[in-house]
Amino acid sequence: MKILMLTWEYPPRIVGGIARVVHDLSHRLIKDGHEVTVVTYKEGDLPDYENDKGVEVYRVENFMIHPTNFIEWVLQLNFNMAAKATQLINENGKFDVIHAHDWLAATSAKMLKQAFNIPLVATIHATEAGRNSGVHDETQRYINDTEWMLTYEATEVIVNSNFMKGHVQGLFGLPFDKINVVPNGINLTNFNGVERDYEFRRQYAMDNEKMILYVGRLVYEKGIQHLISAMPKILNGYHDTKLVIAGKGGMLDELKAQAERMGLSNKIYFTGYLNSKQVQKIYKCADVAVFPSTYEPFGIVALEGMLAGVPTVVSDIGGLNEIVDHGINGMKSYAGNPNSIADSVLTLLYDGQLASNVAKKAKQKVKEEFNWTKIAQDTHYIYEKAICKTVAEKQKQEIEQENAKKASKAKNSETEITNLLSFKKKHAYA
């Protein structure tokens, strides 16, 4: 197949989880014999074109019209993405399928689908209503409506968990059989050859301290504020612990202020942004990984912790709830409940055998259920469904048009006969 991926982020530009999903899925599809073209945003001095190990990546600038807000910025990006994709189609022929990732690529996806009659598959990685516990202002309403439009225009919709299937179906009123559950995956070689580096670890914690690790964006729905609130109980139960928060985001100053206000500044370390090599190293340095989200469609960071062999604690919501079996391959805590988070963390710190067992089983589950080979095959099957539906719809339209022509011709013939009979009758009397 010739596949067109539309996404606003692609490595090395990484904003959230979409970049890694598109990257790993595209490379697996290439290995399966497909042709994959990615059209995305050009940030900084990244090249306009790059052949990324077989994946053709085209990056478009977004400077032609200076936007006054983020919505305008996204629209301008979509116009430029659509223009680049149109150029590629004119030069190299049509794609078999378009795969759009989230609302940020919705407008270009719709334009290309309708202009060239190409089947459209859309992945909804998260929703605006989910991130914000509802729709509260006009900007959020615009994003929510754009998400609905993308799911409406798409022939098939992909979500990454059963939780998201129910959420998207209820939110947008989609037919249940239009929504396909395909989990995100992880590169199983991510931590090959990576061992605990004690010199690296000492940047963040002392040798006698157990390192509790959070990795991800610092935004409200990730629940880091609840993890910080859990630290007094954790420290009371196990004094030699250190919370290391790795990542960047809009809540950084607020979270630092919370830690200082609670008198925990010497027990909580904010690393800021870490590159991929540093992330691999810091997972290997951790004793417990915690992902306390209050909204999480999937939770790829949990897979990273599990694959790294770190005992992992997650909230009992969304995709995280489906990944972890409590006490078997990880621990769960009640979402938004610091007391529950502390209990799960302390259980792992107290019971070394339990921590070792859950880490081993977690690693095994990731390798069996979240590998890109299976995910790419499932995605390819959905592409085939979308193509078949589009072909069937086109045939149906052609039949309807042909029947309409026949009906119109028959009606015209009937009118001609009626007129002729009327003429003969009139002149017969004459």
DAKA-V64707 format. One record per run of one state. SS is the DSSP state (H for helix, E for strand, - for the rest). FROM is the first residue (numbers start at 1). TO is the last residue. If there is no record, write none. Layout:
SS/FROM/TO ; SS/FROM/TO
//
This chain:
-/1/1 ; E/2/6 ; -/7/17 ; H/18/31 ; -/32/34 ; E/35/41 ; -/42/48 ; E/49/52 ; -/53/54 ; E/55/60 ; -/61/69 ; H/70/92 ; -/93/96 ; E/97/101 ; -/102/102 ; H/103/116 ; -/117/118 ; E/119/123 ; -/124/127 ; H/128/131 ; -/132/137 ; H/138/153 ; -/154/155 ; E/156/159 ; -/160/161 ; H/162/172 ; -/173/175 ; H/176/178 ; E/179/181 ; -/182/197 ; H/198/201 ; -/202/209 ; E/210/215 ; -/216/219 ; H/220/222 ; -/223/223 ; H/224/237 ; -/238/240 ; E/241/246 ; -/247/251 ; H/252/261 ; -/262/267 ; E/268/272 ; -/273/275 ; H/276/285 ; -/286/287 ; E/288/291 ; -/292/299 ; H/300/307 ; -/308/310 ; E/311/315 ; -/316/317 ; H/318/323 ; -/324/325 ; E/326/326 ; -/327/329 ; E/330/333 ; -/334/337 ; H/338/350 ; -/351/351 ; H/352/369 ; -/370/371 ; H/372/429 ; -/430/430
//
